[in-house]
């Protein structure tokens, strides 16, 4: 019995998370088949998502000034707030 193998690579949207992919594979032939029902298979494959960490921030200042250690001169600057979000 001849065999064929191949690889499917599917990409899924992260905006709609699915837990399974349903695949139907069917082989056809020009010759007459004794058992054509064994030329198809339905698969249900679990989907695994890679863990990604997304960092975002919001601040009320358009700019920060960072200085090398030892060169900082303490002086009051404007009050500011920064929000960090981890997803």
C-alpha positions as CSV (number, residue, x, y, z in Angstrom):
1,X,0.0,0.0,0.0
2,X,1.6,3.3,-1.0
3,X,1.8,6.0,1.7
4,X,2.0,9.8,1.4
5,X,3.0,12.1,4.2
6,X,2.9,15.9,4.5
7,X,2.9,18.7,7.0
8,X,0.2,21.3,7.5
9,X,1.1,24.5,9.2
10,X,-1.8,26.6,10.2
11,X,-1.9,30.1,11.7
12,X,-4.8,31.2,13.9
13,X,-5.9,34.7,14.9
14,X,-5.1,35.5,18.6
15,X,-8.2,37.8,18.7
16,X,-10.5,34.7,18.5
17,X,-9.1,31.9,20.6
18,X,-10.1,28.4,19.6
19,X,-9.4,25.2,21.5
20,X,-9.6,22.8,18.5
21,X,-9.0,22.7,14.8
22,X,-11.3,20.4,12.8
23,X,-9.7,18.9,9.6
24,X,-11.1,16.7,6.9
25,X,-8.6,15.0,4.6
26,X,-9.8,13.1,1.5
27,X,-7.8,11.3,-1.2
28,X,-9.2,10.8,-4.7
29,X,-8.0,8.5,-7.5
30,X,-8.8,7.9,-11.1
31,X,-8.9,4.2,-10.6
32,X,-11.8,2.3,-9.1
33,X,-11.6,1.7,-5.4
34,X,-12.7,-1.4,-3.6
35,X,-13.1,0.5,-0.3
36,X,-13.4,4.2,-1.1
37,X,-14.6,5.0,2.4
38,X,-11.1,4.5,3.8
39,X,-9.8,7.4,1.6
40,X,-11.1,10.1,4.0
41,X,-10.4,10.9,7.6
42,X,-11.8,13.6,10.0
43,X,-9.4,14.9,12.6
44,X,-9.9,17.1,15.7
45,X,-6.6,18.6,16.8
46,X,-6.1,20.6,20.0
47,X,-4.7,24.1,19.4
48,X,-1.8,25.3,21.6
49,X,-0.9,29.0,21.8
50,X,2.5,30.3,22.6
51,X,2.7,32.4,25.7
52,X,3.3,36.1,24.8
53,X,3.8,39.0,27.2
54,X,2.8,42.4,25.9
55,X,3.9,45.5,27.8
56,X,2.3,48.9,27.3
57,X,2.6,52.1,29.1
58,X,0.8,55.5,29.5
59,X,2.2,58.6,31.0
60,X,1.3,62.3,31.4
61,X,4.9,63.4,30.4
62,X,6.0,63.4,26.8
63,X,9.6,62.8,27.8
64,X,11.8,61.3,30.5
65,X,15.4,62.2,31.1
66,X,17.7,59.4,32.2
67,X,21.2,60.2,33.4
68,X,24.1,57.8,34.1
69,X,24.7,56.9,37.7
70,X,26.5,59.5,39.7
71,X,25.6,62.4,37.5
72,X,22.1,63.1,38.9
73,X,21.6,66.5,40.5
74,X,18.6,66.4,42.8
75,X,16.1,69.1,41.8
76,X,12.3,69.0,41.9
77,X,10.8,68.3,38.5
78,X,7.3,68.1,37.4
79,X,5.0,65.6,39.1
80,X,4.2,62.7,36.8
81,X,2.4,59.4,36.7
82,X,3.1,56.3,34.7
83,X,0.9,53.3,34.2
84,X,2.3,49.9,33.0
85,X,0.0,47.2,31.7
86,X,1.1,43.6,31.3
87,X,-1.0,41.3,29.1
